[in-house]
Amino acid sequence: ARQCPGDSFKIGSNCYKIYTDTIRSWDDSKSKCEAEGLVMATKPDDAITLRKYIVETYGDNYVYLDARGDNTEFRWLRTDEAISNTDALWRHGYPGTKVTT
């Protein structure tokens, strides 16, 4: 079985790494990943398990993925697929009622 390097963790067949050293904007988060030779997570196959792990390990804080939006619609950047407003990856209470997808 494939092992994940250093302080990353495995959910399903993917390795993930969360940086908690400082609060970053989405753009700064993307730059940090790229500087480390990584890419931001996009459309995880096991979103519910990933979300549960993040909340249990890091708390219900903001974690950025490779998606963007305009407060009415959010899309995965690599696939341009809309993200449902009921997707399991949203932080509790988000995205709110403005998101229509």
C-alpha positions as a LaTeX table, in Angstrom:
\begin{tabular}{lrrr}
\hline
Residue & $x$ (\AA) & $y$ (\AA) & $z$ (\AA) \\
\hline
Ala1 & 0.00 & 0.00 & 0.00 \\
Arg2 & 1.17 & 3.49 & $-0.84$ \\
Gln3 & 2.42 & 5.50 & 2.13 \\
Cys4 & 1.99 & 9.23 & 2.53 \\
Pro5 & 5.12 & 11.33 & 3.11 \\
Gly6 & 5.94 & 13.23 & 6.30 \\
Asp7 & 3.06 & 14.93 & 8.04 \\
Ser8 & 0.47 & 14.19 & 5.37 \\
Phe9 & $-2.37$ & 11.72 & 5.88 \\
Lys10 & $-4.20$ & 9.22 & 3.73 \\
Ile11 & $-7.93$ & 9.09 & 3.06 \\
Gly12 & $-8.94$ & 6.49 & 0.51 \\
Ser13 & $-6.16$ & 6.31 & $-2.07$ \\
Asn14 & $-5.09$ & 9.96 & $-1.76$ \\
Cys15 & $-2.61$ & 11.76 & 0.47 \\
Tyr16 & $-3.54$ & 15.12 & 1.99 \\
Lys17 & $-1.61$ & 17.75 & 3.90 \\
Ile18 & $-3.07$ & 20.59 & 5.94 \\
Tyr19 & $-0.98$ & 23.62 & 6.87 \\
Thr20 & $-1.92$ & 25.08 & 10.25 \\
Asp21 & 1.08 & 27.37 & 10.82 \\
Thr22 & $-0.77$ & 30.54 & 9.81 \\
Ile23 & $-4.10$ & 31.73 & 8.45 \\
Arg24 & $-3.94$ & 32.10 & 4.67 \\
Ser25 & $-6.22$ & 33.37 & 1.94 \\
Trp26 & $-7.25$ & 30.95 & $-0.81$ \\
Asp27 & $-4.60$ & 32.45 & $-3.15$ \\
Asp28 & $-1.87$ & 32.18 & $-0.50$ \\
Ser29 & $-2.94$ & 28.59 & 0.24 \\
Lys30 & $-2.63$ & 27.69 & $-3.44$ \\
Ser31 & 0.81 & 29.35 & $-3.62$ \\
Lys32 & 1.97 & 27.47 & $-0.49$ \\
Cys33 & 0.93 & 24.13 & $-2.01$ \\
Glu34 & 2.67 & 24.93 & $-5.29$ \\
Ala35 & 5.85 & 26.02 & $-3.47$ \\
Glu36 & 5.88 & 22.59 & $-1.77$ \\
Gly37 & 5.36 & 20.80 & $-5.11$ \\
Leu38 & 1.75 & 19.95 & $-4.21$ \\
Val39 & $-1.66$ & 20.76 & $-5.65$ \\
Met40 & $-4.82$ & 21.73 & $-3.79$ \\
Ala41 & $-7.28$ & 18.88 & $-3.31$ \\
Thr42 & $-9.98$ & 18.74 & $-5.93$ \\
Lys43 & $-13.22$ & 16.78 & $-5.79$ \\
Pro44 & $-12.17$ & 14.12 & $-3.29$ \\
Asp45 & $-13.64$ & 10.67 & $-3.94$ \\
Asp46 & $-14.25$ & 10.19 & $-0.24$ \\
Ala47 & $-15.44$ & 13.66 & 0.74 \\
Ile48 & $-17.44$ & 12.64 & 3.81 \\
Thr49 & $-14.53$ & 10.71 & 5.32 \\
Leu50 & $-12.15$ & 13.58 & 4.55 \\
Arg51 & $-14.48$ & 16.15 & 6.12 \\
Lys52 & $-14.95$ & 13.99 & 9.23 \\
Tyr53 & $-11.18$ & 13.52 & 9.63 \\
Ile54 & $-10.51$ & 17.26 & 9.26 \\
Val55 & $-13.15$ & 18.24 & 11.82 \\
Glu56 & $-12.04$ & 15.59 & 14.32 \\
Thr57 & $-8.33$ & 16.37 & 13.91 \\
Tyr58 & $-8.20$ & 20.12 & 13.26 \\
Gly59 & $-11.61$ & 21.39 & 14.39 \\
Asp60 & $-14.32$ & 22.99 & 12.30 \\
Asn61 & $-12.01$ & 25.53 & 10.70 \\
Tyr62 & $-11.65$ & 26.74 & 7.14 \\
Val63 & $-9.80$ & 24.38 & 4.82 \\
Tyr64 & $-9.40$ & 25.41 & 1.20 \\
Leu65 & $-9.76$ & 23.05 & $-1.75$ \\
Asp66 & $-9.21$ & 23.64 & $-5.47$ \\
Ala67 & $-12.55$ & 25.33 & $-6.03$ \\
Arg68 & $-13.72$ & 28.93 & $-6.37$ \\
Gly69 & $-17.01$ & 30.76 & $-6.38$ \\
Asp70 & $-18.83$ & 34.06 & $-6.36$ \\
Asn71 & $-21.09$ & 33.45 & $-3.34$ \\
Thr72 & $-23.90$ & 32.18 & $-5.59$ \\
Glu73 & $-22.10$ & 29.32 & $-7.30$ \\
Phe74 & $-18.93$ & 27.36 & $-6.58$ \\
Arg75 & $-17.02$ & 25.15 & $-9.04$ \\
Trp76 & $-14.10$ & 22.73 & $-8.99$ \\
Leu77 & $-11.38$ & 24.49 & $-10.98$ \\
Arg78 & $-9.94$ & 21.47 & $-12.80$ \\
Thr79 & $-13.28$ & 20.09 & $-13.99$ \\
Asp80 & $-15.51$ & 23.20 & $-13.95$ \\
Glu81 & $-18.13$ & 21.04 & $-12.23$ \\
Ala82 & $-20.57$ & 22.86 & $-9.94$ \\
Ile83 & $-20.39$ & 22.07 & $-6.23$ \\
Ser84 & $-23.75$ & 21.38 & $-4.66$ \\
Asn85 & $-24.74$ & 23.60 & $-1.75$ \\
Thr86 & $-25.34$ & 20.37 & 0.18 \\
Asp87 & $-21.87$ & 18.91 & $-0.50$ \\
Ala88 & $-20.33$ & 17.23 & 2.56 \\
Leu89 & $-17.16$ & 19.35 & 2.31 \\
Trp90 & $-18.83$ & 22.60 & 3.33 \\
Arg91 & $-18.06$ & 23.94 & 6.79 \\
His92 & $-21.09$ & 23.64 & 9.11 \\
Gly93 & $-23.55$ & 26.45 & 8.35 \\
Tyr94 & $-22.07$ & 27.14 & 4.93 \\
Pro95 & $-22.49$ & 28.03 & 2.16 \\
Gly96 & $-25.77$ & 29.53 & 3.38 \\
Thr97 & $-28.87$ & 30.25 & 1.37 \\
Lys98 & $-27.24$ & 32.44 & $-1.31$ \\
Val99 & $-25.60$ & 29.50 & $-3.07$ \\
Thr100 & $-28.01$ & 28.13 & $-5.64$ \\
Thr101 & $-26.11$ & 25.14 & $-7.07$ \\
\hline
\end{tabular}
